[in-house]
């Protein structure tokens, strides 16, 4: 069961298309000033995450809202995603939240 609260826990839902659609819907809302997104993936799924991050980059530009991301997975795959520079990817959920808070403070 997915509860629509903040933070939003997607539970067992693991569908990259649903993720970016949800991120876009939240970005459209005036009540949210930004998004912190966290996901885990396995080696064979890194390209799905890459496509998700491309969509997230588009959403950031379209709605002019900061989105920080924690991606957990094999180190080499996470480094590959970071090297693309699509979105800010952090090494822990805590680091993503801290950076997000700073981005929000700076943008005010």
N, C-alpha and C positions, 0 to 999 in steps of 0.2 A: 504494500500500500504506500502510495506517495502522498505525503502531507504537504499542502501548499502553504508553507510557512517560511520564514527567513531565519536561519538558512534553509534552503530547499534541499531535502535529501531525496535523491532519486532511487534509493533502495536498490533493488536488483535489476533495474532497468539498465541495459547496456546496449545502447543504440545511438551511434554517432549522429545520425540524421535527426533523431529526436532531441539530442543535446543541442545542436546548433539552432534548431527551430525554437527551442525553449529559451536559449540565450538571446536570440533575436527578439522574441516576444517580451522578455524582461527588459531589454534595452529600449524598447519602444515606450515603456511606461515612465511617466514623469516622476513617479514616486521613488524610483531607483536612480542613484547617481553613478553607479558602476557595478561591476560584477567580479567576484572572485570565483574561479571555477577550478575544480580538482577532479582528476581522473587517474586511473591506473590502466595499464595495458600490458599485453604480452608481446613477445617478439614479432609474431606473425601479424599483429594488428597495428604496427606503427604507421603504416600508410593510411589506415582509417583515421588515426589521430592526426596525421599530417593534413588530411582533407578537412577535418574538423577545425584545426587551427587556421587554415586558409579562410574558412567561413567566418570564424571569430574575428580575424583581422578585418574582413569586409564589414562586419557588424560594428566594430570599433570606429571605423572611418565613417560609416553611414550615420550612426547615431551620436558620434562624438562623445562617447563614454569610455572611461578606462575599464579594461578587462585584464585582470592578472590571472595567471594560470599556474597551477602545480600539476605536473605530469609525472607520475610514477611508472617506472618500467625498467627495462635493462639499461644500464648506464650508457652504453654506446648508442642506443636508439634515442634516448632522451637528449644526449649531446648532439646527435644528428638533427633533431627537431629544433634545439636551441640555436644551432648554427644557421638555420634558415632565417631567423630573426622575424618571424611572422608576428608573434606576440611575446610579451614578457613571460618567460617560463622560469619558475623558481624551484629551488631544491627541496622545499618543504611547504606544506600548507601554511605554516606559521609565517614563513618568509613572504609568501604571496599576500597574506593578509596585512602584514606590516607595510609592505611596499604599497599596497592598495590604499591604506590609510594615509600614507604620505602623499600619494598622487591626489587624493581627494582634498587634503589640506592645501596643497599647492594650487589646485585649480579653483579654490574659492576666492 
